[in-house]
Amino acid sequence: MNSFYEEIKFIFTDPSVARSYAKMTVFLVISAVCYNLFILPIHLVAGGTAGLGVLFDALFGIDSSITLFIISFVMFVLAYLFLDAKQVVATLFIVLVYPLLIKATSGFNAIFLIDQSHVLIMVIFSAIINGFAQGSLFKLGFNVGGLSIIPLIIYKYAKVSVTLSNSMINAIVVIIGGFTLGFSNILYALLFLIINRTVSEKVILGISKNKTFKIISSKYLNIEKFIQQELKHDVTIYDTYGAYEENDRKLLMVVIPTNEFTILRDYVKSVDKKAFIFVTDTYEAGGQDLSISQV
């Protein structure tokens, strides 16, 4: 696989890629510290390779770093056989680095003394920290390695949703953890996964600073004038067709800062109570309308 070696060479010759891997290392350190301080002590089996590491540690006393290395290495072989070079190199990096970081930070729980009796607090904080690290890795264009390689392979060849496959794999690991370590483990794992995913998505998308309004109203001229003269934003107007009433309509679209949301919404309602308003979060806005808050 020549592209595999070319990708490794590219990492060392392109400064931007090298910086990405340096950032990746930082987020893996955060994830490893979180694992040893919060997840492993309470035996939280929340899916994935990390969950299997907890499970084997609790049942057989096998060091989690060893379990993670073995599973990650197997996933690396699968990635090498079935995925593209970039994913293979990233997986190899995780195989080599993450288990070492788990081992290197394993003594942190002796330094940072945390009351492990408050399991709920441990679950919440671990989900937030891990979600931040995981979302940051995804934002850099990397996967988290481990069992997440399997959904990528399934998608490539069977076109089954990565999210669906990943959820099923996590569910299997969580259920096994529940049967072996108690039903409460499933409840805590579900809470962890919900918070973890929410935080991860927020990190990837960022915080929405703008709102996109789509408005259909017979008073569109008044609304257009208000947006341009009072709010100082440009408006895009579309010619649309209402299939139910079989008539032509005008649709206004405008992106405004979130702090102006209620101003525009209340004005539209005041001039046309029957106006159709559709509002969505906008995570990135740029172009000619320089008065819009930039993300």
TORDREN-251765 format. One record per residue (C-alpha): residue in three letters; x, y, z. Coordinates in pm, whole numbers, plus 50000, padded with zeros to 5 digits. Each point is the difference from the previous one (the first is absolute). Layout:
TORDREN-251765
<fivex><code>Ala</code><x>X</x><y>Y</y><z>Z</z></fivex>
...
//
This chain:
TORDREN-251765
<fivex><code>Met</code><x>50000</x><y>50000</y><z>50000</z></fivex>
<fivex><code>Asn</code><x>50215</x><y>50284</y><z>49870</z></fivex>
<fivex><code>Ser</code><x>49747</x><y>50265</y><z>50101</z></fivex>
<fivex><code>Phe</code><x>50036</x><y>49885</y><z>50363</z></fivex>
<fivex><code>Tyr</code><x>50371</x><y>50084</y><z>50004</z></fivex>
<fivex><code>Glu</code><x>49938</x><y>50319</y><z>49805</z></fivex>
<fivex><code>Glu</code><x>49747</x><y>50108</y><z>50264</z></fivex>
<fivex><code>Ile</code><x>50257</x><y>49942</y><z>50278</z></fivex>
<fivex><code>Lys</code><x>50257</x><y>50199</y><z>49804</z></fivex>
<fivex><code>Phe</code><x>49742</x><y>50276</y><z>49947</z></fivex>
<fivex><code>Ile</code><x>49951</x><y>50034</y><z>50377</z></fivex>
<fivex><code>Phe</code><x>50368</x><y>50080</y><z>50053</z></fivex>
<fivex><code>Thr</code><x>50032</x><y>50233</y><z>49701</z></fivex>
<fivex><code>Asp</code><x>49677</x><y>50201</y><z>50030</z></fivex>
<fivex><code>Pro</code><x>49999</x><y>50229</y><z>50306</z></fivex>
<fivex><code>Ser</code><x>49619</x><y>50030</y><z>50011</z></fivex>
<fivex><code>Val</code><x>49955</x><y>49621</y><z>50010</z></fivex>
<fivex><code>Ala</code><x>50270</x><y>49971</y><z>50267</z></fivex>
<fivex><code>Arg</code><x>49816</x><y>50261</y><z>50207</z></fivex>
<fivex><code>Ser</code><x>49679</x><y>49802</y><z>49961</z></fivex>
<fivex><code>Tyr</code><x>50168</x><y>49690</y><z>50140</z></fivex>
<fivex><code>Ala</code><x>50147</x><y>50207</y><z>50285</z></fivex>
<fivex><code>Lys</code><x>49650</x><y>50125</y><z>50085</z></fivex>
<fivex><code>Met</code><x>49874</x><y>49644</y><z>49970</z></fivex>
<fivex><code>Thr</code><x>50254</x><y>49894</y><z>50263</z></fivex>
<fivex><code>Val</code><x>49879</x><y>50269</y><z>50239</z></fivex>
<fivex><code>Phe</code><x>49639</x><y>49884</y><z>49969</z></fivex>
<fivex><code>Leu</code><x>50106</x><y>49636</y><z>50045</z></fivex>
<fivex><code>Val</code><x>50178</x><y>50104</y><z>50322</z></fivex>
<fivex><code>Ile</code><x>49679</x><y>50165</y><z>50123</z></fivex>
<fivex><code>Ser</code><x>49803</x><y>49686</y><z>49913</z></fivex>
<fivex><code>Ala</code><x>50255</x><y>49774</y><z>50175</z></fivex>
<fivex><code>Val</code><x>49999</x><y>50210</y><z>50319</z></fivex>
<fivex><code>Cys</code><x>49618</x><y>50000</y><z>49999</z></fivex>
<fivex><code>Tyr</code><x>50001</x><y>49622</y><z>49954</z></fivex>
<fivex><code>Asn</code><x>50228</x><y>49938</y><z>50298</z></fivex>
<fivex><code>Leu</code><x>49849</x><y>50261</y><z>50233</z></fivex>
<fivex><code>Phe</code><x>49630</x><y>49947</y><z>49936</z></fivex>
<fivex><code>Ile</code><x>49907</x><y>49706</y><z>49777</z></fivex>
<fivex><code>Leu</code><x>50224</x><y>49716</y><z>50117</z></fivex>
<fivex><code>Pro</code><x>49956</x><y>50053</y><z>50378</z></fivex>
<fivex><code>Ile</code><x>49619</x><y>49967</y><z>49981</z></fivex>
<fivex><code>His</code><x>50018</x><y>49715</y><z>49744</z></fivex>
<fivex><code>Leu</code><x>49786</x><y>50190</y><z>49749</z></fivex>
<fivex><code>Val</code><x>49950</x><y>49787</y><z>49689</z></fivex>
<fivex><code>Ala</code><x>49873</x><y>50262</y><z>49755</z></fivex>
<fivex><code>Gly</code><x>50073</x><y>49823</y><z>49673</z></fivex>
<fivex><code>Gly</code><x>50294</x><y>49994</y><z>49764</z></fivex>
<fivex><code>Thr</code><x>50355</x><y>49887</y><z>50062</z></fivex>
<fivex><code>Ala</code><x>50017</x><y>50195</y><z>50326</z></fivex>
<fivex><code>Gly</code><x>49695</x><y>49812</y><z>50126</z></fivex>
<fivex><code>Leu</code><x>50161</x><y>49665</y><z>49922</z></fivex>
<fivex><code>Gly</code><x>50314</x><y>50118</y><z>50180</z></fivex>
<fivex><code>Val</code><x>49794</x><y>50068</y><z>50312</z></fivex>
<fivex><code>Leu</code><x>49819</x><y>49668</y><z>49965</z></fivex>
<fivex><code>Phe</code><x>50316</x><y>49788</y><z>49972</z></fivex>
<fivex><code>Asp</code><x>50161</x><y>50192</y><z>50286</z></fivex>
<fivex><code>Ala</code><x>49699</x><y>49943</y><z>50228</z></fivex>
<fivex><code>Leu</code><x>49948</x><y>49633</y><z>49911</z></fivex>
<fivex><code>Phe</code><x>50350</x><y>49867</y><z>49942</z></fivex>
<fivex><code>Gly</code><x>50233</x><y>50266</y><z>50140</z></fivex>
<fivex><code>Ile</code><x>50158</x><y>50058</y><z>49658</z></fivex>
<fivex><code>Asp</code><x>50165</x><y>50339</y><z>49970</z></fivex>
<fivex><code>Ser</code><x>49778</x><y>50229</y><z>49792</z></fivex>
<fivex><code>Ser</code><x>50292</x><y>50127</y><z>49796</z></fivex>
<fivex><code>Ile</code><x>50075</x><y>49644</y><z>49886</z></fivex>
<fivex><code>Thr</code><x>49637</x><y>49940</y><z>49899</z></fivex>
<fivex><code>Leu</code><x>49988</x><y>50330</y><z>49812</z></fivex>
<fivex><code>Phe</code><x>50324</x><y>49926</y><z>49819</z></fivex>
<fivex><code>Ile</code><x>49891</x><y>49652</y><z>49888</z></fivex>
<fivex><code>Ile</code><x>49658</x><y>50115</y><z>49878</z></fivex>
<fivex><code>Ser</code><x>50142</x><y>50312</y><z>49835</z></fivex>
<fivex><code>Phe</code><x>50270</x><y>49797</y><z>49827</z></fivex>
<fivex><code>Val</code><x>49738</x><y>49762</y><z>49855</z></fivex>
<fivex><code>Met</code><x>49803</x><y>50305</y><z>49883</z></fivex>
<fivex><code>Phe</code><x>50316</x><y>50141</y><z>49842</z></fivex>
<fivex><code>Val</code><x>50046</x><y>49680</y><z>49799</z></fivex>
<fivex><code>Leu</code><x>49638</x><y>50025</y><z>49881</z></fivex>
<fivex><code>Ala</code><x>50047</x><y>50368</y><z>49914</z></fivex>
<fivex><code>Tyr</code><x>50319</x><y>49914</y><z>49807</z></fivex>
<fivex><code>Leu</code><x>49811</x><y>49739</y><z>49799</z></fivex>
<fivex><code>Phe</code><x>49678</x><y>50189</y><z>49933</z></fivex>
<fivex><code>Leu</code><x>50033</x><y>50377</y><z>50052</z></fivex>
<fivex><code>Asp</code><x>50190</x><y>50286</y><z>49840</z></fivex>
<fivex><code>Ala</code><x>50354</x><y>50104</y><z>50096</z></fivex>
<fivex><code>Lys</code><x>49906</x><y>50301</y><z>50216</z></fivex>
<fivex><code>Gln</code><x>49772</x><y>49792</y><z>50222</z></fivex>
<fivex><code>Val</code><x>50262</x><y>49724</y><z>50022</z></fivex>
<fivex><code>Val</code><x>50274</x><y>50238</y><z>50115</z></fivex>
<fivex><code>Ala</code><x>49771</x><y>50167</y><z>50254</z></fivex>
<fivex><code>Thr</code><x>49900</x><y>49657</y><z>50134</z></fivex>
<fivex><code>Leu</code><x>50366</x><y>49894</y><z>50026</z></fivex>
<fivex><code>Phe</code><x>50075</x><y>50319</y><z>50191</z></fivex>
<fivex><code>Ile</code><x>49720</x><y>49925</y><z>50248</z></fivex>
<fivex><code>Val</code><x>50112</x><y>49635</y><z>50032</z></fivex>
<fivex><code>Leu</code><x>50348</x><y>50111</y><z>50102</z></fivex>
<fivex><code>Val</code><x>49924</x><y>50312</y><z>50202</z></fivex>
<fivex><code>Tyr</code><x>49668</x><y>49957</y><z>50181</z></fivex>
<fivex><code>Pro</code><x>50079</x><y>49679</y><z>50196</z></fivex>
<fivex><code>Leu</code><x>50331</x><y>50158</y><z>50104</z></fivex>
<fivex><code>Leu</code><x>49814</x><y>50309</y><z>50122</z></fivex>
<fivex><code>Ile</code><x>49754</x><y>49780</y><z>50191</z></fivex>
<fivex><code>Lys</code><x>50294</x><y>49827</y><z>50169</z></fivex>
<fivex><code>Ala</code><x>50190</x><y>50326</y><z>50062</z></fivex>
<fivex><code>Thr</code><x>49700</x><y>50167</y><z>50167</z></fivex>
<fivex><code>Ser</code><x>49890</x><y>49695</y><z>50197</z></fivex>
<fivex><code>Gly</code><x>50151</x><y>50141</y><z>50318</z></fivex>
<fivex><code>Phe</code><x>49810</x><y>50328</y><z>49982</z></fivex>
<fivex><code>Asn</code><x>49720</x><y>49870</y><z>50224</z></fivex>
<fivex><code>Ala</code><x>50259</x><y>49972</y><z>50279</z></fivex>
<fivex><code>Ile</code><x>50096</x><y>50364</y><z>49950</z></fivex>
<fivex><code>Phe</code><x>49654</x><y>50149</y><z>49943</z></fivex>
<fivex><code>Leu</code><x>49785</x><y>49850</y><z>50274</z></fivex>
<fivex><code>Ile</code><x>49636</x><y>49991</y><z>49887</z></fivex>
<fivex><code>Asp</code><x>49713</x><y>49870</y><z>50208</z></fivex>
<fivex><code>Gln</code><x>49884</x><y>49708</y><z>49787</z></fivex>
<fivex><code>Ser</code><x>49685</x><y>49945</y><z>50204</z></fivex>
<fivex><code>His</code><x>49825</x><y>50277</y><z>49802</z></fivex>
<fivex><code>Val</code><x>49958</x><y>49787</y><z>49689</z></fivex>
<fivex><code>Leu</code><x>49753</x><y>50233</y><z>49829</z></fivex>
<fivex><code>Ile</code><x>50240</x><y>50295</y><z>50021</z></fivex>
<fivex><code>Met</code><x>50282</x><y>49780</y><z>49869</z></fivex>
<fivex><code>Val</code><x>49786</x><y>49894</y><z>49703</z></fivex>
<fivex><code>Ile</code><x>49895</x><y>50355</y><z>49913</z></fivex>
<fivex><code>Phe</code><x>50349</x><y>50148</y><z>50020</z></fivex>
<fivex><code>Ser</code><x>50157</x><y>49711</y><z>49809</z></fivex>
<fivex><code>Ala</code><x>49739</x><y>50036</y><z>49724</z></fivex>
<fivex><code>Ile</code><x>50063</x><y>50374</y><z>49969</z></fivex>
<fivex><code>Ile</code><x>50381</x><y>49969</y><z>49991</z></fivex>
<fivex><code>Asn</code><x>49999</x><y>49698</y><z>49769</z></fivex>
<fivex><code>Gly</code><x>49742</x><y>50164</y><z>49773</z></fivex>
<fivex><code>Phe</code><x>50224</x><y>50305</y><z>49970</z></fivex>
<fivex><code>Ala</code><x>50305</x><y>49789</y><z>49911</z></fivex>
<fivex><code>Gln</code><x>49806</x><y>49779</y><z>49758</z></fivex>
<fivex><code>Gly</code><x>49829</x><y>50291</y><z>49827</z></fivex>
<fivex><code>Ser</code><x>50335</x><y>50177</y><z>49962</z></fivex>
<fivex><code>Leu</code><x>50147</x><y>49690</y><z>49832</z></fivex>
<fivex><code>Phe</code><x>49706</x><y>49980</y><z>49759</z></fivex>
<fivex><code>Lys</code><x>50035</x><y>50372</y><z>49926</z></fivex>
<fivex><code>Leu</code><x>50365</x><y>49941</y><z>49904</z></fivex>
<fivex><code>Gly</code><x>49884</x><y>49731</y><z>49756</z></fivex>
<fivex><code>Phe</code><x>50109</x><y>49698</y><z>50204</z></fivex>
<fivex><code>Asn</code><x>49797</x><y>49709</y><z>50136</z></fivex>
<fivex><code>Val</code><x>50051</x><y>49872</y><z>50353</z></fivex>
<fivex><code>Gly</code><x>50140</x><y>49666</y><z>49884</z></fivex>
<fivex><code>Gly</code><x>49908</x><y>49673</y><z>50169</z></fivex>
<fivex><code>Leu</code><x>49664</x><y>49846</y><z>49919</z></fivex>
<fivex><code>Ser</code><x>49896</x><y>50313</y><z>49806</z></fivex>
<fivex><code>Ile</code><x>50198</x><y>49855</y><z>49708</z></fivex>
<fivex><code>Ile</code><x>49740</x><y>49726</y><z>49951</z></fivex>
<fivex><code>Pro</code><x>49710</x><y>50239</y><z>49915</z></fivex>
<fivex><code>Leu</code><x>50226</x><y>50176</y><z>49746</z></fivex>
<fivex><code>Ile</code><x>50074</x><y>49669</y><z>49828</z></fivex>
<fivex><code>Ile</code><x>49632</x><y>49898</y><z>50007</z></fivex>
<fivex><code>Tyr</code><x>49903</x><y>50333</y><z>49846</z></fivex>
<fivex><code>Lys</code><x>50262</x><y>49974</y><z>49727</z></fivex>
<fivex><code>Tyr</code><x>49881</x><y>49660</y><z>49881</z></fivex>
<fivex><code>Ala</code><x>49637</x><y>49969</y><z>50115</z></fivex>
<fivex><code>Lys</code><x>49900</x><y>50371</y><z>50014</z></fivex>
<fivex><code>Val</code><x>49849</x><y>49950</y><z>50346</z></fivex>
<fivex><code>Ser</code><x>49996</x><y>50322</y><z>50202</z></fivex>
<fivex><code>Val</code><x>50315</x><y>50049</y><z>50210</z></fivex>
<fivex><code>Thr</code><x>49786</x><y>50141</y><z>50281</z></fivex>
<fivex><code>Leu</code><x>49771</x><y>49694</y><z>49997</z></fivex>
<fivex><code>Ser</code><x>50287</x><y>49750</y><z>49996</z></fivex>
<fivex><code>Asn</code><x>50186</x><y>50187</y><z>50271</z></fivex>
<fivex><code>Ser</code><x>49688</x><y>50017</y><z>50216</z></fivex>
<fivex><code>Met</code><x>49942</x><y>49627</y><z>49964</z></fivex>
<fivex><code>Ile</code><x>50360</x><y>49918</y><z>50097</z></fivex>
<fivex><code>Asn</code><x>49982</x><y>50232</y><z>50301</z></fivex>
<fivex><code>Ala</code><x>49665</x><y>49848</y><z>50100</z></fivex>
<fivex><code>Ile</code><x>50146</x><y>49647</y><z>49995</z></fivex>
<fivex><code>Val</code><x>50296</x><y>50105</y><z>50218</z></fivex>
<fivex><code>Val</code><x>49771</x><y>50190</y><z>50241</z></fivex>
<fivex><code>Ile</code><x>49761</x><y>49703</y><z>50033</z></fivex>
<fivex><code>Ile</code><x>50288</x><y>49762</y><z>50069</z></fivex>
<fivex><code>Gly</code><x>50122</x><y>50242</y><z>50267</z></fivex>
<fivex><code>Gly</code><x>49652</x><y>50010</y><z>50150</z></fivex>
<fivex><code>Phe</code><x>49974</x><y>49622</y><z>50020</z></fivex>
<fivex><code>Thr</code><x>50343</x><y>49963</y><z>50161</z></fivex>
<fivex><code>Leu</code><x>50025</x><y>50310</y><z>50220</z></fivex>
<fivex><code>Gly</code><x>49637</x><y>50076</y><z>50080</z></fivex>
<fivex><code>Phe</code><x>49698</x><y>50164</y><z>49834</z></fivex>
<fivex><code>Ser</code><x>50082</x><y>50342</y><z>50145</z></fivex>
<fivex><code>Asn</code><x>50307</x><y>49999</y><z>49777</z></fivex>
<fivex><code>Ile</code><x>49771</x><y>50011</y><z>49696</z></fivex>
<fivex><code>Leu</code><x>49816</x><y>50303</y><z>50138</z></fivex>
<fivex><code>Tyr</code><x>50323</x><y>50186</y><z>50073</z></fivex>
<fivex><code>Ala</code><x>50137</x><y>49901</y><z>49658</z></fivex>
<fivex><code>Leu</code><x>49691</x><y>50139</y><z>49824</z></fivex>
<fivex><code>Leu</code><x>50035</x><y>50328</y><z>50189</z></fivex>
<fivex><code>Phe</code><x>50370</x><y>50012</y><z>49912</z></fivex>
<fivex><code>Leu</code><x>49936</x><y>49937</y><z>49630</z></fivex>
<fivex><code>Ile</code><x>49726</x><y>50266</y><z>49977</z></fivex>
<fivex><code>Ile</code><x>50211</x><y>50270</y><z>50167</z></fivex>
<fivex><code>Asn</code><x>50314</x><y>49891</y><z>49815</z></fivex>
<fivex><code>Arg</code><x>49829</x><y>50024</y><z>49660</z></fivex>
<fivex><code>Thr</code><x>49837</x><y>50336</y><z>50080</z></fivex>
<fivex><code>Val</code><x>50331</x><y>50156</y><z>50107</z></fivex>
<fivex><code>Ser</code><x>50183</x><y>49843</y><z>49705</z></fivex>
<fivex><code>Glu</code><x>49750</x><y>50145</y><z>49750</z></fivex>
<fivex><code>Lys</code><x>50023</x><y>50343</y><z>50163</z></fivex>
<fivex><code>Val</code><x>50379</x><y>49992</y><z>49967</z></fivex>
<fivex><code>Ile</code><x>49978</x><y>49899</y><z>49633</z></fivex>
<fivex><code>Leu</code><x>49736</x><y>50256</y><z>49904</z></fivex>
<fivex><code>Gly</code><x>50093</x><y>50274</y><z>50245</z></fivex>
<fivex><code>Ile</code><x>49752</x><y>50234</y><z>50164</z></fivex>
<fivex><code>Ser</code><x>49742</x><y>50149</y><z>49769</z></fivex>
<fivex><code>Lys</code><x>50043</x><y>50378</y><z>49992</z></fivex>
<fivex><code>Asn</code><x>49750</x><y>50057</y><z>49720</z></fivex>
<fivex><code>Lys</code><x>49647</x><y>49902</y><z>49903</z></fivex>
<fivex><code>Thr</code><x>49867</x><y>49950</y><z>49650</z></fivex>
<fivex><code>Phe</code><x>49642</x><y>50121</y><z>49952</z></fivex>
<fivex><code>Lys</code><x>49782</x><y>49880</y><z>49713</z></fivex>
<fivex><code>Ile</code><x>49675</x><y>50196</y><z>49989</z></fivex>
<fivex><code>Ile</code><x>49693</x><y>49969</y><z>49778</z></fivex>
<fivex><code>Ser</code><x>49762</x><y>50289</y><z>50045</z></fivex>
<fivex><code>Ser</code><x>49763</x><y>50219</y><z>49801</z></fivex>
<fivex><code>Lys</code><x>50169</x><y>50293</y><z>50179</z></fivex>
<fivex><code>Tyr</code><x>50342</x><y>49910</y><z>49866</z></fivex>
<fivex><code>Leu</code><x>50072</x><y>50355</y><z>49883</z></fivex>
<fivex><code>Asn</code><x>49950</x><y>50136</y><z>50354</z></fivex>
<fivex><code>Ile</code><x>50220</x><y>49726</y><z>50145</z></fivex>
<fivex><code>Glu</code><x>50267</x><y>50056</y><z>49736</z></fivex>
<fivex><code>Lys</code><x>50004</x><y>50373</y><z>50075</z></fivex>
<fivex><code>Phe</code><x>50025</x><y>49936</y><z>50376</z></fivex>
<fivex><code>Ile</code><x>50293</x><y>49759</y><z>49961</z></fivex>
<fivex><code>Gln</code><x>50192</x><y>50233</y><z>49771</z></fivex>
<fivex><code>Gln</code><x>49931</x><y>50331</y><z>50171</z></fivex>
<fivex><code>Glu</code><x>49969</x><y>49902</y><z>50368</z></fivex>
<fivex><code>Leu</code><x>50220</x><y>49693</y><z>50032</z></fivex>
<fivex><code>Lys</code><x>50242</x><y>50103</y><z>49723</z></fivex>
<fivex><code>His</code><x>50012</x><y>49660</y><z>49827</z></fivex>
<fivex><code>Asp</code><x>49952</x><y>49902</y><z>49640</z></fivex>
<fivex><code>Val</code><x>49715</x><y>49769</y><z>49901</z></fivex>
<fivex><code>Thr</code><x>49973</x><y>49732</y><z>49733</z></fivex>
<fivex><code>Ile</code><x>49654</x><y>49966</y><z>49844</z></fivex>
<fivex><code>Tyr</code><x>49889</x><y>49683</y><z>49819</z></fivex>
<fivex><code>Asp</code><x>49701</x><y>49944</y><z>49775</z></fivex>
<fivex><code>Thr</code><x>49821</x><y>49695</y><z>50138</z></fivex>
<fivex><code>Tyr</code><x>49678</x><y>49813</y><z>49930</z></fivex>
<fivex><code>Gly</code><x>49750</x><y>49880</y><z>50262</z></fivex>
<fivex><code>Ala</code><x>49872</x><y>49662</y><z>49884</z></fivex>
<fivex><code>Tyr</code><x>49705</x><y>49983</y><z>50243</z></fivex>
<fivex><code>Glu</code><x>49849</x><y>50338</y><z>49910</z></fivex>
<fivex><code>Glu</code><x>50150</x><y>49994</y><z>49649</z></fivex>
<fivex><code>Asn</code><x>50136</x><y>50354</y><z>50011</z></fivex>
<fivex><code>Asp</code><x>50329</x><y>50180</y><z>49958</z></fivex>
<fivex><code>Arg</code><x>50176</x><y>50122</y><z>50312</z></fivex>
<fivex><code>Lys</code><x>50311</x><y>50188</y><z>50106</z></fivex>
<fivex><code>Leu</code><x>50248</x><y>49842</y><z>50241</z></fivex>
<fivex><code>Leu</code><x>50243</x><y>50220</y><z>50190</z></fivex>
<fivex><code>Met</code><x>50327</x><y>49859</y><z>50130</z></fivex>
<fivex><code>Val</code><x>50233</x><y>50188</y><z>50233</z></fivex>
<fivex><code>Val</code><x>50284</x><y>49908</y><z>50237</z></fivex>
<fivex><code>Ile</code><x>50007</x><y>50210</y><z>50318</z></fivex>
<fivex><code>Pro</code><x>50191</x><y>49990</y><z>50331</z></fivex>
<fivex><code>Thr</code><x>49830</x><y>49790</y><z>50267</z></fivex>
<fivex><code>Asn</code><x>49948</x><y>50304</y><z>50224</z></fivex>
<fivex><code>Glu</code><x>49766</x><y>50145</y><z>49733</z></fivex>
<fivex><code>Phe</code><x>49788</x><y>49684</y><z>49982</z></fivex>
<fivex><code>Thr</code><x>49712</x><y>50123</y><z>50217</z></fivex>
<fivex><code>Ile</code><x>50000</x><y>50345</y><z>49835</z></fivex>
<fivex><code>Leu</code><x>49937</x><y>49859</y><z>49652</z></fivex>
<fivex><code>Arg</code><x>49767</x><y>49725</y><z>50116</z></fivex>
<fivex><code>Asp</code><x>49780</x><y>50242</y><z>50197</z></fivex>
<fivex><code>Tyr</code><x>49991</x><y>50252</y><z>49714</z></fivex>
<fivex><code>Val</code><x>49890</x><y>49737</y><z>49747</z></fivex>
<fivex><code>Lys</code><x>49723</x><y>49885</y><z>50235</z></fivex>
<fivex><code>Ser</code><x>49888</x><y>50359</y><z>50056</z></fivex>
<fivex><code>Val</code><x>49953</x><y>50074</y><z>49628</z></fivex>
<fivex><code>Asp</code><x>49871</x><y>49659</y><z>49894</z></fivex>
<fivex><code>Lys</code><x>49867</x><y>49751</y><z>50253</z></fivex>
<fivex><code>Lys</code><x>49960</x><y>49739</y><z>49725</z></fivex>
<fivex><code>Ala</code><x>50361</x><y>50027</y><z>49881</z></fivex>
<fivex><code>Phe</code><x>50192</x><y>49675</y><z>49964</z></fivex>
<fivex><code>Ile</code><x>50335</x><y>50023</y><z>50182</z></fivex>
<fivex><code>Phe</code><x>50271</x><y>49738</y><z>49984</z></fivex>
<fivex><code>Val</code><x>50311</x><y>50059</y><z>50215</z></fivex>
<fivex><code>Thr</code><x>50319</x><y>49792</y><z>50014</z></fivex>
<fivex><code>Asp</code><x>50334</x><y>50030</y><z>50177</z></fivex>
<fivex><code>Thr</code><x>50279</x><y>50120</y><z>49771</z></fivex>
<fivex><code>Tyr</code><x>50351</x><y>49894</y><z>50098</z></fivex>
<fivex><code>Glu</code><x>50189</x><y>50181</y><z>49728</z></fivex>
<fivex><code>Ala</code><x>49906</x><y>50312</y><z>49804</z></fivex>
<fivex><code>Gly</code><x>50212</x><y>50211</y><z>49772</z></fivex>
<fivex><code>Gly</code><x>49983</x><y>50193</y><z>49679</z></fivex>
<fivex><code>Gln</code><x>49880</x><y>50343</y><z>49898</z></fivex>
<fivex><code>Asp</code><x>49783</x><y>50076</y><z>50301</z></fivex>
<fivex><code>Leu</code><x>50280</x><y>50119</y><z>50228</z></fivex>
<fivex><code>Ser</code><x>49754</x><y>50113</y><z>50267</z></fivex>
<fivex><code>Ile</code><x>49934</x><y>49640</y><z>50095</z></fivex>
<fivex><code>Ser</code><x>50199</x><y>49870</y><z>50295</z></fivex>
<fivex><code>Gln</code><x>50267</x><y>49774</y><z>49860</z></fivex>
<fivex><code>Val</code><x>50063</x><y>49656</y><z>50151</z></fivex>
//
